Amino acid sequence: MTINIENEYGDGEMPLPAQFLSRDEYEDIAVRVIMQALEQEGCPYEAEVNLTLTDDDGIRRINGEMRSLDKSTDVLSFPMVDFDAPGDFSMLEAMEAEEDFETFADDVFNPDSGELMIGDIVISVDHCLKQAEEYGHSLRREYAFLIAHSMLHLMGYDHMHDEEAAEMERRQEEILGALGYYR
């Protein structure tokens, strides 16, 4: 398992705000939530996930470049795998037997480590701090929630329709509950 965590807050020029988590805390929470999400969804592969912490300006810039939306948000998810069904890794396993798997594998498996590249998560520390206060729960819980939410997006879940939103919310709460993060 490889989890790359980058601090690009203030373009990496500024330290994270004092009221945010310490480096040890935010790294520990990220690793635990990502591992719990992968385990819960039954990921049969060693995986690689990239997590970037930024500010509202940084996430606004990324949102504009990648989604043509000129606004900040709390979290962005950029999946590397196009799942046939949410959380269904069987399509990857089935593809391993196909002749053109090598071409496909280069796109989703890291050639150096062999790990499945699940995708990238970008979190606005500014939004995380605001939302923890607004929703009246701990900063640790909000940060863990944003990672759990994004991990489900990386594994093909969405919340465009009521049924999808309910399923995604249920799975988020299972991930967070297993780690002791409650509202």
C-alpha positions in Angstrom: 0.0 0.0 0.0 1.3 3.4 -1.0 -0.3 6.6 0.2 1.4 9.7 -1.0 0.4 12.8 1.0 1.4 16.2 -0.3 1.0 19.5 1.5 0.4 22.2 -1.1 -1.3 24.6 1.3 -0.6 28.1 0.1 1.2 26.5 -2.9 3.3 24.6 -0.4 4.9 27.9 0.7 2.9 28.2 4.0 2.5 25.9 7.0 -0.9 24.4 7.6 -3.0 26.5 9.9 -2.2 26.0 13.6 -5.8 24.8 14.3 -5.4 22.0 11.7 -4.1 18.6 12.6 -0.4 17.8 13.2 1.4 16.0 10.4 1.4 12.7 12.4 -2.4 13.0 13.0 -3.4 13.9 9.4 -1.1 11.1 8.0 -2.4 8.5 10.5 -6.1 9.4 9.8 -5.5 9.3 6.1 -3.9 5.9 6.1 -6.5 4.4 8.4 -9.5 5.7 6.5 -8.0 4.7 3.1 -7.1 1.2 4.3 -10.6 0.8 5.9 -12.3 1.9 2.7 -10.3 -0.5 0.5 -10.9 -3.4 3.0 -14.6 -2.6 3.3 -15.0 -2.6 -0.5 -13.0 -5.8 -0.9 -10.1 -4.4 -3.0 -8.1 -7.5 -3.9 -5.0 -5.5 -4.8 -2.3 -3.6 -3.1 -3.2 0.0 -3.9 -1.8 3.5 -4.4 -3.7 6.6 -3.4 -2.5 10.2 -3.7 -3.8 12.8 -1.2 -3.1 16.5 -1.6 -3.9 19.1 1.1 -4.4 22.6 -0.3 -6.2 25.8 0.5 -9.4 27.3 -1.0 -7.5 29.1 -3.8 -5.6 25.9 -4.7 -8.7 23.7 -4.9 -10.6 26.4 -6.8 -7.8 26.5 -9.4 -7.8 22.7 -9.7 -11.6 22.7 -9.9 -11.4 25.2 -12.7 -8.7 23.3 -14.7 -10.2 19.9 -14.3 -14.0 20.5 -14.1 -14.4 24.0 -15.6 -16.0 25.2 -12.3 -14.6 28.5 -11.0 -15.3 27.8 -7.3 -13.7 26.2 -4.3 -15.1 23.1 -2.8 -14.2 20.8 0.1 -12.9 17.7 -1.7 -12.1 16.6 -5.3 -11.8 13.0 -6.4 -9.9 11.9 -9.5 -10.4 8.2 -10.1 -7.9 6.2 -12.2 -10.2 3.2 -12.7 -13.5 3.3 -14.6 -15.6 0.8 -12.6 -18.4 -1.1 -14.3 -20.3 -1.1 -11.0 -19.3 0.7 -7.8 -16.8 -1.1 -5.7 -16.7 -4.1 -8.1 -13.1 -5.1 -8.6 -14.1 -8.3 -10.5 -13.9 -6.4 -13.9 -10.2 -5.9 -13.2 -9.7 -9.5 -12.3 -11.5 -10.6 -15.4 -9.4 -8.3 -17.6 -6.2 -10.0 -16.3 -7.0 -13.0 -18.4 -7.4 -11.0 -21.6 -4.7 -10.6 -24.2 -4.7 -6.8 -24.2 -4.4 -6.6 -20.4 -0.9 -5.3 -20.6 -2.1 -2.1 -22.4 -4.9 -1.6 -19.9 -2.6 -2.5 -16.9 -0.2 0.3 -17.8 -3.0 2.8 -17.2 -4.2 1.5 -13.8 -1.3 -0.4 -12.3 1.9 1.3 -11.2 4.6 -0.3 -13.4 7.2 0.0 -10.6 5.2 -1.3 -7.7 2.4 -3.3 -9.4 -0.1 -1.5 -7.2 -3.5 -0.5 -8.4 -3.6 3.2 -8.8 -7.0 4.0 -7.3 -6.7 7.8 -7.9 -6.2 11.2 -6.4 -7.9 13.1 -3.5 -7.6 16.8 -3.1 -8.8 18.4 0.2 -9.2 22.0 1.0 -7.9 22.5 4.5 -9.9 25.8 4.7 -13.2 24.0 3.9 -12.4 21.2 6.3 -11.9 23.6 9.2 -15.1 25.6 8.3 -17.2 22.5 7.9 -16.1 20.9 11.2 -17.2 24.0 13.0 -20.5 24.4 10.9 -21.5 20.8 11.4 -20.5 20.7 15.1 -18.2 17.8 15.0 -14.5 17.3 15.5 -11.9 18.3 12.9 -10.7 14.7 12.9 -14.1 13.4 12.0 -14.6 16.0 9.2 -11.2 15.2 7.7 -11.9 11.4 7.9 -15.3 12.0 6.3 -13.8 13.8 3.4 -11.3 11.0 2.8 -14.0 8.3 3.1 -16.3 10.2 0.8 -13.6 10.6 -1.8 -12.4 7.0 -1.6 -15.9 5.9 -2.4 -15.9 8.2 -5.5 -12.5 6.7 -6.5 -14.1 3.3 -6.3 -17.0 4.2 -8.6 -19.7 5.4 -6.2 -21.7 8.6 -6.8 -24.6 10.6 -5.3 -26.4 12.0 -8.3 -29.6 10.1 -7.5 -31.4 9.6 -4.1 -30.7 5.8 -4.0 -27.0 6.3 -4.9 -26.7 9.1 -2.2 -28.3 6.9 0.4 -26.0 4.0 -0.4 -22.9 6.2 -0.4 -23.9 7.7 2.9 -24.4 4.3 4.4 -21.0 3.1 3.3 -19.3 6.3 4.5 -20.8 5.8 7.9 -19.6 2.2 8.0 -16.0 3.3 7.2 -16.1 6.0 9.8 -17.9 3.9 12.4 -15.4 1.1 12.1 -12.7 3.7 13.0 -14.7 5.4 15.8 -15.6 8.6 14.0 -19.1 9.5 14.8 -21.2 12.7 14.3 
